[in-house]
């Protein structure tokens, strides 16, 4: 089964479960919820939309027996939203929209902690602080040609978990050395 087919099947399962129980989908009322726009209907096809809430995250934490760091990360989260877009139109407009999304989040109180741009590719990482703790993280990534991904993590995230989040989200930071969260994040 291809990775996309597997993700599509997982999305269908999560959708079905959301009709049957509370706490399945990511909570819009979370402090770390990022109100994000679309990357553009004329230029993209959304191929995956996944929203996972605390019930599924707690279930996953209980079954991540081999990795205590992953368990801690999953237990600290209230929700995860993932959108994967196939770029089938003007990639430049998609890039501009992604930059606008990042600017909108900053205007709404999010802090940009990472920005990587290289040969049309871009990756933004923003965090939301509440009471001197990280309560949300949003990652916006585009290869500049064919695919864009938007991820919003809601819940308590410790600064030392940043590298785990980057690995879990499969964000390539090749050539970027020494990227550290700002001191204001408690690192």
C-alpha positions, 0 to 999 in steps of 0.5 A: 500500500502506498503512503498516500493510500495508507494516509487516506485510509487512516483519514477515513478511519479517523473520520468514521470514528469522529462520528461515534465519539467525543475527543476524536478530532482536534479541538478548535477551542485550544489555545494552540489552534491556528485558524488557517486559510486555504492555500487556494482552490484554483492552485491546489487540490487538498489530498489529505485533511486529518484532524486528531483529538485527545482520545486518539493521541492518548491511545497512540501514547499508550501504544508507543511502548518503545519510545518514552519521548514520543509518549510524552509528546503525544500525552502533551498534545490536545490535537493535531491537524494535517493538510496535504496539498498537491500544487496543480496551478500557480506555485508562486501564488501558493508560495505567496499564500503560505507567506501570508498565512505565516504573517497572519499567525504572527499578527495573531500572536504567534512567534516565528522561530524558524524560516527556511527558504531555498530554491523555491522551497520554504518551511515556516515554524511558528509557536504560540505562547501562553503563560510562558509555555508553548501551547501550539506549533504550526509548520508550513512547508512547500517544495515550491513545485508540487506539494505543500503541507500545513500542520498544527499541533495543539497542546503543551510542547517542551522546547527540547521536543522541537527536534522530535517534532521536526523528525516526526514531521519529516522536515528536511533541514539539511544545510541548516545548522545550529537552529535553536529556539529563541531564549524566550521559549525557555531553552 
